[in-house]
Structure formats: C-alpha cells, structure tokens
Amino acid sequence: MFGTRIIFYFNDFFCKFPPTSDKYRKLAVRVIPWIGLILGLSQILLAISTFGLSTIIYPFLAISEGLGIPINAILSGVFAFFEGILMILATPKLLRRQTNGWIFLFWSQILALFAALLRPSLTDFLLTVILFYFLFQIKSYFKVNV
C-alpha cells in the first residue's frame, strides 16, 4: 500500500534522530489526544473563517490582479479543514491508544506539510517536521486495533 510505504519511509528517516526520554513520551501519549481535539476544532473554525474572508476579499483582489492570494487562502483553508477533521477523528482512538488514531494524526501532519509548502513558510515547515519527530517518538505506544 502507498500509505504504508510513506509511513515506513518517514519512520526510517526519524529513527536516525536521538530518542526523547521515556518520561516525556508517556506524557505526550496522555496529552496529545486532548491537544489534537482542541487544535482540530480550532483548525475547522479557522478554515471556515478563511472561506468566509476569502469570499469577501476575492472580488477586490481579482480586480487588482492579486489572484494568487485568494487561491492560496482557499487551499490553506481546505487543508486546515481536513487537518482538523483528521485530528478530531483521531482523538477517541488515541485515548484508547489504537494505531488508527496515530495514523489519523500522521495524515493530518502530511496535510500540514503540504500546507506549509504551499504557503511557503519556513516556520510552518520546521514546526511540522518537529511534530513528525514527536509523532514517531510515541508510535510504539499505540497498538493495532483488536
């Protein structure tokens, strides 16, 4: 499967970095579901507001030949919306420490990576890479669904 190969590729890459302490990984496993829920809801609200603002501003920017800005805003909003949905879907599975929850978080980070490359924002890109690192640090705490 394509998705499994991507996860293995990222896993091989992030395994080369030094591990964090077990204490911090256990803390992250307990806190990440709630952070994901809060960030997921805020991402969805951000996306909805982005759609509204870009709809209002688009006619004025189109007249002044600023066509690339609304398209980037709309695409960023779409990415933010689906990131939020994946984070919310991950929350109950993360609370039960199921692998599917971790996979939902992984795919939400893939969307965040695409959004960071779309903007192009070095800060967003570096933050996404750091979050990938922590995501792969806690991967072993999640078990296959039974």
C-alpha positions as CSV (number, residue, x, y, z in Angstrom):
1,M,0.0,0.0,0.0
2,F,1.1,3.5,-0.7
3,G,0.2,4.9,2.7
4,T,2.2,2.1,4.5
5,R,5.3,2.9,2.4
6,I,5.1,6.5,3.3
7,I,4.9,5.7,7.0
8,F,7.9,3.3,6.7
9,Y,9.9,6.0,4.8
10,F,9.2,8.6,7.5
11,N,9.9,6.0,10.2
12,D,13.3,5.2,8.7
13,F,14.1,8.9,8.5
14,F,13.1,9.8,12.0
15,C,14.6,6.7,13.6
16,K,18.0,8.3,12.9
17,F,17.4,11.1,15.4
18,P,18.1,10.7,19.1
19,P,15.1,9.5,21.1
20,T,13.4,11.5,23.8
21,S,13.2,10.3,27.3
22,D,10.5,7.7,28.2
23,K,9.0,10.2,30.7
24,Y,8.3,12.8,28.0
25,R,6.9,10.2,25.6
26,K,4.5,8.9,28.2
27,L,3.4,12.5,29.0
28,A,2.9,13.1,25.2
29,V,0.8,10.0,24.8
30,R,-1.5,11.2,27.6
31,V,-1.7,14.9,26.4
32,I,-1.7,14.5,22.6
33,P,-5.4,13.3,22.3
34,W,-6.6,16.5,24.1
35,I,-4.3,18.8,22.2
36,G,-5.4,17.2,19.0
37,L,-9.1,17.7,19.9
38,I,-8.5,21.4,20.7
39,L,-6.4,22.0,17.7
40,G,-8.7,20.1,15.4
41,L,-11.7,22.2,16.5
42,S,-9.7,25.4,16.0
43,Q,-8.5,24.2,12.6
44,I,-12.0,23.7,11.5
45,L,-13.1,27.1,12.8
46,L,-10.0,28.7,11.1
47,A,-10.9,27.0,7.8
48,I,-14.5,28.2,8.0
49,S,-13.4,31.8,8.7
50,T,-10.8,31.6,5.9
51,F,-13.5,30.5,3.4
52,G,-15.7,33.5,4.6
53,L,-12.9,36.1,4.4
54,S,-11.6,34.9,1.1
55,T,-15.1,35.0,-0.4
56,I,-15.5,38.6,0.8
57,I,-12.0,39.8,-0.3
58,Y,-11.7,37.8,-3.6
59,P,-13.6,40.3,-5.9
60,F,-11.4,43.2,-4.7
61,L,-8.2,41.2,-5.1
62,A,-9.2,39.9,-8.5
63,I,-9.7,43.5,-9.8
64,S,-6.2,44.4,-8.5
65,E,-4.6,41.3,-10.1
66,G,-3.9,39.6,-6.8
67,L,-5.4,36.4,-7.9
68,G,-2.8,34.1,-6.3
69,I,-3.7,35.3,-2.8
70,P,-7.3,34.1,-2.6
71,I,-6.4,30.7,-4.2
72,N,-3.7,30.2,-1.6
73,A,-6.1,31.2,1.1
74,I,-8.8,28.8,-0.1
75,L,-6.3,25.9,-0.4
76,S,-4.9,26.7,3.0
77,G,-8.4,26.7,4.3
78,V,-9.2,23.3,2.7
79,F,-6.0,21.8,4.2
80,A,-6.8,23.3,7.6
81,F,-10.4,21.9,7.5
82,F,-9.3,18.3,6.7
83,E,-6.4,18.5,9.2
84,G,-9.0,19.4,11.8
85,I,-11.3,16.6,10.8
86,L,-8.5,14.1,11.0
87,M,-7.4,15.4,14.4
88,I,-10.9,15.1,15.8
89,L,-11.3,11.6,14.3
90,A,-8.0,10.6,15.9
91,T,-9.0,11.7,19.5
92,P,-11.1,8.7,20.6
93,K,-8.7,6.2,19.1
94,L,-5.7,8.0,20.7
95,L,-7.4,7.9,24.0
96,R,-7.7,4.1,23.6
97,R,-4.1,4.0,22.3
98,Q,-5.1,2.5,19.0
99,T,-2.9,2.6,15.9
100,N,-5.6,4.1,13.8
101,G,-5.6,7.2,15.9
102,W,-1.8,7.6,15.3
103,I,-2.4,7.1,11.6
104,F,-5.0,9.8,11.5
105,L,-2.5,12.2,13.2
106,F,0.2,11.1,10.7
107,W,-2.1,12.0,7.8
108,S,-3.1,15.3,9.4
109,Q,0.6,16.1,9.6
110,I,1.1,15.2,5.9
111,L,-1.6,17.7,5.1
112,A,0.1,20.3,7.3
113,L,3.4,19.6,5.4
114,F,1.6,20.3,2.1
115,A,0.1,23.4,3.5
116,A,3.5,24.6,4.8
117,L,5.0,24.0,1.3
118,L,2.0,25.8,-0.3
119,R,2.4,29.0,1.7
120,P,5.8,28.8,1.6
121,S,6.6,29.3,5.3
122,L,9.8,28.1,6.8
123,T,8.4,28.3,10.3
124,D,5.4,26.1,9.4
125,F,7.6,23.6,7.7
126,L,10.1,23.4,10.6
127,L,7.2,23.1,13.1
128,T,5.7,20.3,11.0
129,V,9.0,18.4,10.9
130,I,9.4,18.7,14.7
131,L,5.8,17.4,15.2
132,F,6.6,14.5,12.9
133,Y,9.6,13.7,15.1
134,F,7.5,13.6,18.2
135,L,4.8,11.7,16.4
136,F,7.3,8.9,15.6
137,Q,8.7,9.0,19.1
138,I,5.3,7.9,20.5
139,K,4.4,5.5,17.7
140,S,5.3,2.4,19.8
141,Y,2.8,3.3,22.5
142,F,-0.1,2.7,20.1
143,K,-1.3,-0.9,19.4
144,V,-3.1,-2.4,16.4
145,N,-6.8,-2.4,16.8
146,V,-8.4,-5.6,18.1
